[in-house]
Amino acid sequence: MTFTAEFFTFLTFTAVIMVHHCKAALPPPTELSYEWVDAFTVNVTWKKPSGLQHEKVWYKYCLALDLPQSCVCVNSRNFSATLLTQETGSGNWTYFVWTVEDCNSPNESTKVPKIIRTPKPRAEVKDIKCIITGTREMNCSWIPGNPANTPLKLSYRICGCTTELIKPLRECDPYVGAGRHWCYLTADGVKNDTCVSFETDTGMSTLQIAPMIDPPVFIIGEEEGDTLKLSWVHPKIGVNCIWIYTVCYKKCSHSEECHDYTTQGEPVFIPYDKSCRYEFSSSVKTDRYCKTVFSERGKVVSIGTNEPADETLTVISIVLPVILSVCIFLSCYCFRRHSAIICPVIPDPSAIFKEMMMNGNKELKTTVGSLYTPVPEPIESCKVDLVTDNLVVPLNS
């Protein structure tokens, strides 16, 4: 019994070691290669690792090792992916592929990297705008990053890497106007995601269009007390979507402030100061439950005027105390400087009389000598002529 138990233990231990050795020795995939199916889709393939006993082999591939949720487990030796230069800002991606025992097993091989490059270097394209028209198609415009690389060839299709979507691309003939390049895309910008390729002789850029609509029609309603009524004309698309309106405004000399309002057509009210001029601009976007559609900010709409009353009161409240303080200071200074004139010292009459009595005639003489002496007036001499008695004055009879 002892020998049998020891032999059984030895076999079990050996089996565990062999199983552990087999699990730790999973070989990695080999001869990784890739091929671009079109401007947006790449197909990556590899060969089955040698030395595996079981027929069914599982693989994992991942674009970002720091994001485990982006890893995919497959039992085929290839995968297809949509790669856009807009997402990385370059034309290079690195995929990692490795062998696993099964999708949930920690037993795996070393990770094999594969660098994927676009057929052409990345071409820079600036300020891309695609406006959804009334027929739900898109009118796109952009500015080439390098005018020397124009003309650009524009191709597009619905985004995706399935067989139904990967088909010959539609092409568009761009034209130039108002300093921008324009092209009309006959694709439903509301229903589907559209991928676009901008290609020149030396470069290529790919991206997914972010559809836009024209800025909402903004209506400033009547004043209601200290509030102002605002409303918008709802977009014709996305009837079942919730639209978020962003209102930005400046009043008087205050800095701009923005607020978001979620509305199904009912107006909103904001505080209103009648003494200020308001300048409004508005934009709109869908909420996170609908496909992303947005607009730029519309033209500025103004209401009211800046009344000077508040500014005058401000000036008065600042300048008047300053002037008053200066006046008080000058008054105190002048009063102190000329106090002898403004408030002369008046002698006490009783003190003067007492001194006169004590000093006697001496003081009196001094006082009399100091009294006012009138200046004699000049007297003109007068000469009188005497009239004699012989002088007869004739009388008229």
Backbone torsions as a table, in degrees:
resi	resn	phi	psi	omega
1	MET	NA	-37.7	-179.2
2	THR	-65.9	-43.2	180.0
3	PHE	-64.1	-42.4	-179.5
4	THR	-63.4	-42.6	179.7
5	ALA	-64.8	-42.8	-179.9
6	GLU	-65.8	-39.3	179.8
7	PHE	-65.7	-41.0	178.6
8	PHE	-64.4	-40.8	177.6
9	THR	-62.8	-40.8	179.7
10	PHE	-63.6	-43.9	179.3
11	LEU	-63.6	-42.0	179.8
12	THR	-62.3	-45.1	179.9
13	PHE	-62.8	-40.7	179.2
14	THR	-65.0	-40.2	-179.9
15	ALA	-65.2	-41.5	178.8
16	VAL	-61.6	-43.1	179.5
17	ILE	-63.6	-41.5	-179.3
18	MET	-65.9	-42.2	179.1
19	VAL	-63.8	-43.2	179.5
20	HIS	-63.8	-39.0	179.0
21	HIS	-65.6	-38.9	179.1
22	CYS	-67.4	-40.5	-179.0
23	LYS	-67.4	-33.6	-177.8
24	ALA	-80.6	-5.7	-173.4
25	ALA	-112.9	30.3	177.5
26	LEU	-65.8	124.9	179.8
27	PRO	-78.6	147.9	179.3
28	PRO	-80.4	161.8	174.7
29	PRO	-66.0	157.4	-176.1
30	THR	-127.4	162.8	174.3
31	GLU	52.4	55.2	175.9
32	LEU	-69.8	136.8	177.8
33	SER	-146.6	165.4	179.4
34	TYR	-143.3	159.3	178.6
35	GLU	-146.7	132.6	176.8
36	TRP	-79.9	120.4	178.1
37	VAL	-75.2	-43.4	172.2
38	ASP	-150.4	-162.4	-175.4
39	ALA	-68.0	-17.3	-173.7
40	PHE	-114.1	-23.2	-169.8
41	THR	-116.6	133.5	176.8
42	VAL	-120.7	144.6	178.6
43	ASN	-116.4	120.6	-178.1
44	VAL	-106.8	132.8	-179.8
45	THR	-131.9	162.0	176.1
46	TRP	-157.1	170.3	-180.0
47	LYS	-100.7	155.1	-179.2
48	LYS	-66.3	136.5	178.8
49	PRO	-62.0	143.6	178.3
50	SER	-85.8	149.1	175.9
51	GLY	95.8	0.7	177.9
52	LEU	-86.5	133.7	-176.6
53	GLN	-81.2	-40.7	-176.1
54	HIS	-83.5	153.2	-174.9
55	GLU	-77.2	-41.1	-175.6
56	LYS	-85.2	120.1	-178.1
57	VAL	-120.3	138.3	178.7
58	TRP	-107.6	147.8	-179.8
59	TYR	-132.8	154.8	171.1
60	LYS	-124.9	142.4	173.3
61	TYR	-133.9	150.8	-172.9
62	CYS	-153.4	139.6	177.2
63	LEU	-89.3	-31.8	179.7
64	ALA	-130.6	112.5	-177.3
65	LEU	-68.8	-23.4	-179.9
66	ASP	-81.6	-0.6	176.5
67	LEU	-122.9	87.4	-177.2
68	PRO	-59.1	-28.8	-179.1
69	GLN	-69.1	-14.9	178.2
70	SER	-87.1	-3.2	-179.7
71	CYS	-82.5	145.8	-177.3
72	VAL	-125.6	139.3	178.7
73	CYS	-108.6	127.1	-178.5
74	VAL	-137.1	161.2	173.5
75	ASN	-110.6	7.7	174.8
76	SER	-98.0	167.2	-177.4
77	ARG	-104.9	37.2	176.6
78	ASN	-165.3	162.0	172.2
79	PHE	-155.6	158.2	177.4
80	SER	-118.9	146.8	-178.3
81	ALA	-147.0	150.2	174.5
82	THR	-94.4	120.0	-178.6
83	LEU	-121.0	124.0	-177.9
84	LEU	-121.5	134.3	-179.0
85	THR	-65.1	-24.0	179.5
86	GLN	-62.6	-32.4	-173.7
87	GLU	-74.3	-31.0	-177.0
88	THR	-110.0	-15.9	-176.3
89	GLY	75.7	11.5	178.6
90	SER	-150.4	-178.0	178.9
91	GLY	-110.4	24.9	-178.1
92	ASN	-126.8	138.1	174.0
93	TRP	-136.4	149.6	176.9
94	THR	-122.7	116.1	175.5
95	TYR	-100.0	148.1	174.7
96	PHE	-116.9	132.9	179.3
97	VAL	-128.3	137.4	178.2
98	TRP	-151.2	163.7	-178.3
99	THR	-93.9	140.3	176.8
100	VAL	-132.2	155.1	178.2
101	GLU	-68.5	-43.8	169.2
102	ASP	-156.6	175.9	-171.2
103	CYS	-64.3	-26.0	-177.6
104	ASN	-107.3	7.6	-176.4
105	SER	-89.8	139.5	175.2
106	PRO	-77.8	-10.3	-179.6
107	ASN	-77.7	113.2	-175.5
108	GLU	-147.5	164.2	179.2
109	SER	-89.3	179.4	173.6
110	THR	-67.8	153.3	-177.8
111	LYS	-87.9	128.6	-178.4
112	VAL	-101.8	119.2	179.6
113	PRO	-83.8	150.3	174.3
114	LYS	-140.8	118.4	179.0
115	ILE	-86.5	128.1	179.9
116	ILE	-111.4	130.1	-179.0
117	ARG	-122.3	147.4	176.5
118	THR	-71.1	154.7	-180.0
119	PRO	-59.0	-29.5	179.0
120	LYS	-130.8	155.3	175.6
121	PRO	-60.4	160.4	-178.0
122	ARG	-68.6	130.3	175.5
123	ALA	-98.7	132.7	-176.9
124	GLU	-83.0	130.3	176.5
125	VAL	-130.5	131.4	-174.0
126	LYS	-112.6	152.1	168.6
127	ASP	50.0	59.2	179.9
128	ILE	-82.3	127.9	178.9
129	LYS	-133.3	128.8	177.5
130	CYS	-126.7	108.0	-176.3
131	ILE	-94.8	127.9	176.7
132	ILE	-73.0	128.7	-178.6
133	THR	-90.0	-178.2	179.5
134	GLY	-65.0	-22.9	178.2
135	THR	-94.7	12.9	178.2
136	ARG	70.6	5.5	172.9
137	GLU	-86.5	-178.8	-172.2
138	MET	-128.0	135.8	173.6
139	ASN	-106.0	108.4	-172.7
140	CYS	-103.4	149.1	175.1
141	SER	-145.2	156.9	-177.8
142	TRP	-161.4	172.1	176.4
143	ILE	-123.3	121.0	178.4
144	PRO	-63.4	138.4	177.6
145	GLY	-67.0	-33.8	178.5
146	ASN	-128.2	102.3	-177.6
147	PRO	-57.8	-22.4	-179.2
148	ALA	-68.9	-19.8	-178.2
149	ASN	-90.3	1.1	178.3
150	THR	-78.0	154.8	8.2
151	PRO	-82.2	153.1	177.0
152	LEU	-92.7	144.3	172.5
153	LYS	-100.4	123.4	-177.6
154	LEU	-108.6	124.9	176.8
155	SER	-126.8	152.2	-177.7
156	TYR	-156.0	159.5	173.3
157	ARG	-164.0	174.8	175.5
158	ILE	-69.0	136.2	-178.4
159	CYS	-66.8	148.7	178.5
160	GLY	139.7	165.1	-179.0
161	CYS	-125.3	21.1	175.5
162	THR	-80.7	165.2	-177.8
163	THR	-63.2	-35.7	-178.5
164	GLU	-67.5	-31.8	-176.7
165	LEU	-87.0	-28.8	-179.3
166	ILE	-81.6	99.4	-179.9
167	LYS	-150.4	174.0	-177.4
168	PRO	-51.2	135.1	-177.6
169	LEU	-75.3	148.7	171.1
170	ARG	-81.5	144.6	179.2
171	GLU	-115.5	156.5	-177.5
172	CYS	-134.6	140.4	179.1
173	ASP	-95.7	106.6	-178.7
174	PRO	-70.8	155.8	172.3
175	TYR	-136.9	160.9	-174.7
176	VAL	-108.4	136.0	178.0
177	GLY	-165.0	136.6	178.3
178	ALA	57.3	36.1	177.0
179	GLY	76.8	9.3	-179.7
180	ARG	-130.6	161.5	173.7
181	HIS	-98.3	138.2	-174.0
182	TRP	-125.7	151.9	175.9
183	CYS	-159.5	139.6	-178.2
184	TYR	-101.7	119.4	-177.6
185	LEU	-99.2	122.2	177.6
186	THR	-87.4	64.1	179.2
187	ALA	-135.2	144.3	-179.6
188	ASP	-72.3	105.2	-177.7
189	GLY	-77.5	-10.8	-179.5
190	VAL	-93.5	-44.1	-173.6
191	LYS	-79.5	-40.9	-171.1
192	ASN	-118.2	157.2	169.9
193	ASP	-87.0	129.5	-175.4
194	THR	-111.2	128.7	175.4
195	CYS	-101.5	139.0	-175.2
196	VAL	-126.8	142.0	176.3
197	SER	-119.2	123.8	172.7
198	PHE	-103.0	120.3	-173.7
199	GLU	-132.6	136.7	172.4
200	THR	-120.7	-173.7	178.9
201	ASP	-67.7	-24.9	-174.4
202	THR	-117.7	-8.6	-175.8
203	GLY	-152.4	171.0	-178.9
204	MET	-153.6	143.2	176.8
205	SER	-137.3	135.0	-178.8
206	THR	-125.2	147.3	-178.6
207	LEU	-162.1	164.8	172.6
208	GLN	-100.7	129.0	-175.7
209	ILE	-68.2	135.3	170.2
210	ALA	-98.1	98.6	-174.0
211	PRO	-64.4	143.7	-179.4
212	MET	-124.6	162.2	172.2
213	ILE	-126.3	166.5	177.0
214	ASP	-65.5	151.6	177.8
215	PRO	-55.2	145.4	-177.8
216	PRO	-66.1	150.2	174.6
217	VAL	-73.1	116.9	-172.9
218	PHE	-101.2	128.4	-176.5
219	ILE	-120.9	124.6	174.8
220	ILE	-96.6	117.4	-177.0
221	GLY	-85.9	-159.4	-176.9
222	GLU	-83.8	158.0	174.1
223	GLU	-76.0	137.0	176.5
224	GLU	-128.5	88.7	-175.9
225	GLY	71.3	-123.4	178.9
226	ASP	-97.7	20.6	179.0
227	THR	-125.7	159.7	178.9
228	LEU	-125.8	134.5	-177.2
229	LYS	-90.2	129.9	178.0
230	LEU	-122.4	144.5	177.7
231	SER	-152.1	167.0	-178.1
232	TRP	-136.0	158.9	169.9
233	VAL	-90.4	120.0	-175.4
234	HIS	-63.0	142.5	175.3
235	PRO	-60.3	152.2	-179.1
236	LYS	-78.8	-18.3	177.6
237	ILE	-98.8	166.7	177.8
238	GLY	59.7	48.5	-177.6
239	VAL	-61.7	-35.2	-177.5
240	ASN	-91.1	4.4	-179.4
241	CYS	-92.8	157.8	173.1
242	ILE	-95.7	125.0	-177.7
243	TRP	-101.8	137.3	178.5
244	ILE	-108.6	118.4	-179.3
245	TYR	-98.4	130.1	176.4
246	THR	-106.2	121.1	179.8
247	VAL	-111.9	124.9	175.6
248	CYS	-117.3	135.2	-179.5
249	TYR	-148.8	154.0	173.7
250	LYS	-121.1	141.4	177.0
251	LYS	-132.3	138.6	-177.2
252	CYS	49.0	-127.1	179.5
253	SER	-103.8	16.7	-179.0
254	HIS	-77.5	156.3	176.7
255	SER	-73.3	160.8	-176.3
256	GLU	-70.6	141.8	174.7
257	GLU	-132.3	147.2	-176.2
258	CYS	-124.8	146.0	179.2
259	HIS	-140.5	144.9	177.7
260	ASP	-100.9	139.1	178.7
261	TYR	-132.7	129.6	175.4
262	THR	-101.5	118.3	-174.8
263	THR	-143.4	149.9	175.8
264	GLN	-104.0	15.5	180.0
265	GLY	128.6	-17.2	179.3
266	GLU	-75.2	148.7	-178.8
267	PRO	-72.7	164.0	175.1
268	VAL	-121.9	159.9	-177.4
269	PHE	-124.7	138.9	178.1
270	ILE	-126.6	153.2	176.1
271	PRO	-60.6	142.5	-174.4
272	TYR	-134.4	129.7	176.6
273	ASP	-107.5	113.4	-174.1
274	LYS	-68.4	-15.9	-178.9
275	SER	-89.0	5.4	-177.0
276	CYS	-119.9	153.1	171.4
277	ARG	-92.5	129.9	-179.5
278	TYR	-107.7	138.1	174.8
279	GLU	-122.4	114.7	-174.9
280	PHE	-106.7	146.8	165.7
281	SER	-145.1	149.6	-170.9
282	SER	-140.1	149.0	173.4
283	SER	-138.5	170.1	-176.6
284	VAL	-143.4	152.4	176.2
285	LYS	-153.7	158.9	176.8
286	THR	-80.9	159.3	176.3
287	ASP	-79.6	-178.9	-172.7
288	ARG	-73.7	-8.6	-179.4
289	TYR	-90.2	-6.6	178.3
290	CYS	-117.5	165.7	174.8
291	LYS	-59.3	139.7	-176.2
292	THR	-67.9	115.2	173.7
293	VAL	-135.7	136.5	-176.5
294	PHE	-147.1	172.7	177.6
295	SER	-131.6	163.5	170.6
296	GLU	-82.1	171.6	176.2
297	ARG	-72.8	136.1	-178.3
298	GLY	-79.3	-173.7	179.8
299	LYS	-65.8	153.5	-179.8
300	VAL	-74.5	130.5	176.5
301	VAL	-115.9	127.9	-175.5
302	SER	-115.3	157.2	177.2
303	ILE	-151.9	143.9	176.7
304	GLY	82.2	175.7	178.0
305	THR	-135.8	155.7	176.9
306	ASN	-82.9	111.6	179.1
307	GLU	-82.7	138.9	-175.9
308	PRO	-78.9	-3.0	-174.5
309	ALA	-58.5	-47.3	-177.7
310	ASP	-63.8	-38.6	180.0
311	GLU	-69.2	-38.9	178.8
312	THR	-63.0	-44.6	177.9
313	LEU	-61.4	-37.7	178.9
314	THR	-64.3	-44.7	179.1
315	VAL	-62.9	-45.0	-179.4
316	ILE	-62.3	-43.9	-178.3
317	SER	-65.0	-20.6	179.2
318	ILE	-96.0	-46.7	-172.9
319	VAL	-75.6	-42.2	-175.7
320	LEU	-58.5	-47.7	176.8
321	PRO	-60.5	-34.1	178.9
322	VAL	-65.8	-47.3	179.5
323	ILE	-61.6	-44.0	-179.8
324	LEU	-61.6	-40.8	179.3
325	SER	-64.6	-41.7	179.0
326	VAL	-63.8	-42.8	179.4
327	CYS	-61.9	-43.8	179.1
328	ILE	-62.7	-42.1	179.8
329	PHE	-62.8	-46.0	179.7
330	LEU	-64.7	-38.3	178.4
331	SER	-61.9	-44.9	178.7
332	CYS	-63.2	-40.5	-179.5
333	TYR	-65.2	-47.1	-179.7
334	CYS	-64.9	-40.4	179.3
335	PHE	-62.7	-41.4	-179.6
336	ARG	-69.7	-37.0	-176.8
337	ARG	-72.3	-37.1	-176.0
338	HIS	-115.6	34.3	-177.9
339	SER	-66.1	-31.1	-179.8
340	ALA	-66.2	-30.0	179.7
341	ILE	-84.2	-43.6	-176.6
342	ILE	-69.9	-42.2	-179.1
343	CYS	-128.2	76.7	-179.2
344	PRO	-67.0	158.6	179.6
345	VAL	-84.1	118.2	-178.5
346	ILE	-94.8	119.6	-179.5
347	PRO	-68.1	154.8	-179.7
348	ASP	-81.8	119.7	-178.7
349	PRO	-57.7	-37.1	-179.0
350	SER	-65.2	-35.7	178.6
351	ALA	-67.5	-38.5	178.9
352	ILE	-64.7	-43.9	-179.1
353	PHE	-64.1	-39.7	-179.9
354	LYS	-64.1	-42.2	179.1
355	GLU	-64.7	-38.2	179.1
356	MET	-62.9	-40.3	-179.5
357	MET	-69.6	-36.2	-177.2
358	MET	-76.5	-35.2	-175.5
359	ASN	-87.3	-16.2	174.8
360	GLY	74.5	-149.5	-175.5
361	ASN	-66.6	-30.1	-179.7
362	LYS	-58.9	-46.4	179.4
363	GLU	-70.0	-33.9	179.7
364	LEU	-64.6	-43.5	178.5
365	LYS	-61.1	-40.5	179.1
366	THR	-63.7	-37.2	-178.9
367	THR	-72.1	-40.8	179.8
368	VAL	-65.6	-41.4	178.8
369	GLY	-60.5	-23.2	-179.0
370	SER	-94.0	2.0	179.1
371	LEU	-74.8	164.7	-177.6
372	TYR	-73.4	128.0	177.2
373	THR	-110.8	119.8	-177.3
374	PRO	-69.2	148.4	178.5
375	VAL	-81.2	127.6	-178.8
376	PRO	-63.6	139.7	-179.5
377	GLU	-84.0	144.5	178.3
378	PRO	-70.0	138.3	-178.9
379	ILE	-111.4	124.1	178.8
380	GLU	-81.6	139.3	178.6
381	SER	-74.4	145.0	-177.2
382	CYS	-124.3	127.2	179.8
383	LYS	-103.7	128.9	-177.7
384	VAL	-113.1	125.7	176.2
385	ASP	-98.0	129.2	-179.5
386	LEU	-83.1	143.8	178.9
387	VAL	-103.9	129.1	-178.8
388	THR	-79.1	162.5	-177.7
389	ASP	-75.6	-23.3	-177.6
390	ASN	-69.9	-10.9	-177.4
391	LEU	-74.3	119.6	-178.8
392	VAL	-110.6	131.7	-179.3
393	VAL	-102.2	115.0	-178.8
394	PRO	-65.7	144.0	179.1
395	LEU	-113.5	142.8	177.9
396	ASN	-81.7	125.7	-179.9
397	SER	-103.2	NA	NA
